[in-house]
């Protein structure tokens, strides 16, 4: 196993973001020479400098801790369960968002797409899922694409798979993760007859079309994240809220 110093790790993040040393230096308000010295290990950055550069590189909090450890400093960011007392205000806020979104479905998931919370409007859809797929941790991607999961009721499954593939590919490009890479390889590898540049015909957004008891429901979704998080769990959690894409679908939920 290769152990990288903080300078090399910062260089890798800079390359991942497509920035030059000068770009990073200007953004962080330091000299390009200092960035070069840090990356080559000729200058040992302080903890504050590591975090300053990491912020400009949009490094996730989990990886900022790794940078600090590589630099010889203690981690700065904690990671608590979402139901921890210290996160009670955030937990309550999420519950309010979920309840307020009813009668439409909403789910909360972590960086690896494991479902953390749902609202009651999701329950009827889980009735179509094999019980073993609902054993924790319930993965949203696997749930959506497994033939024993929601895939059996998704009319435009290829479109949904393409959306998942795009979102997770972007996520991996922003911050590599071995488990997420394995999930991508398992469920999102292109099918032999699937065009790699697949285009979806949609006027505004790509809907997910579900067949429920012979009725087609068309849904689109939005993603909500927390601004300026200081806890790793909060940094990595997202709320996906689904909305009806037409009047017929809205009527189904408001019956």
C-alpha positions, 0 to 999 in steps of 0.5 A, a space after each residue: 500500500 502506497 502512503 502519500 504525504 500531504 503534498 502529493 495528496 494535495 497535488 492529486 486533488 489539484 489535478 482532479 480539479 483541473 487546476 494549475 498551481 497558479 490557479 490554486 495559489 490565486 484562489 487561496 491567496 498564496 504564492 504559486 511558489 509556496 504551493 509548489 514547495 508544499 506539493 514537493 514536500 519542501 515546505 511543511 504546511 500548517 493545519 490551517 494552510 492544508 484546510 485553506 487549500 482543501 477548501 479551494 479544491 472543494 475536498 470533501 470533509 472526510 478527505 480533509 481529515 485524511 489530508 490533516 493526518 497525512 500532514 501530521 495533524 489531528 482530524 478536524 471534522 467529526 462523523 456522528 450517526 444522524 440520530 446522534 444527540 449532537 445532530 438532533 437539530 439537523 435530524 429534526 430538520 430532515 424529518 420536517 422536510 420529509 413530512 412537508 413533502 408528503 403526499 409525494 415520495 422523498 428519500 434521504 441517502 448517504 454518499 454511497 446511496 444507502 437510504 437513511 430515511 424516507 417519508 410515508 409516501 415511499 412505503 407503497 412503492 416498497 411493496 413491490 420490492 423483494 424483502 431481502 432488498 429491504 434489509 439494511 443497508 438499503 441501497 437506492 441504486 440497487 433498489 432501483 435497478 435490481 429486477 426484484 426491486 423497483 426495476 420491475 415497475 420502471 417503464 423507462 429503465 434504460 433512462 433511469 440507469 443512464 441518469 444513475 450512471 451520470 450522477 455516480 460518474 460525476 461523484 467518482 470524478 469529484 471524490 474517488 471511493 472504492 465501494 462506490 466504484 464497485 457499485 458502479 461496475 456491478 450495476 451501471 456498466 453499459 449493456 452490450 447493445 446500449 449506446 454509450 452516448 444515449 440521449 433521452 427525449 425530454 422537454 425539461 427534465 428526464 422523468 422516471 415512469 412507473 407502472 403501478 396497477 396499470 397506471 403510468 406515473 411520471 416523476 422527476 426529482 430534486 436533490 437537497 444538500 446542507 450548506 457549510 456542513 462541519 460534520 462528515 455525515 451532514 456533508 455526505 447526506 442528500 435528500 431526493 424529493 420526487 414530484 409528479 410530472 403531469 396532472 394525472 400523476 399528481 392526482 394519483 398521490 392526492 387521492 
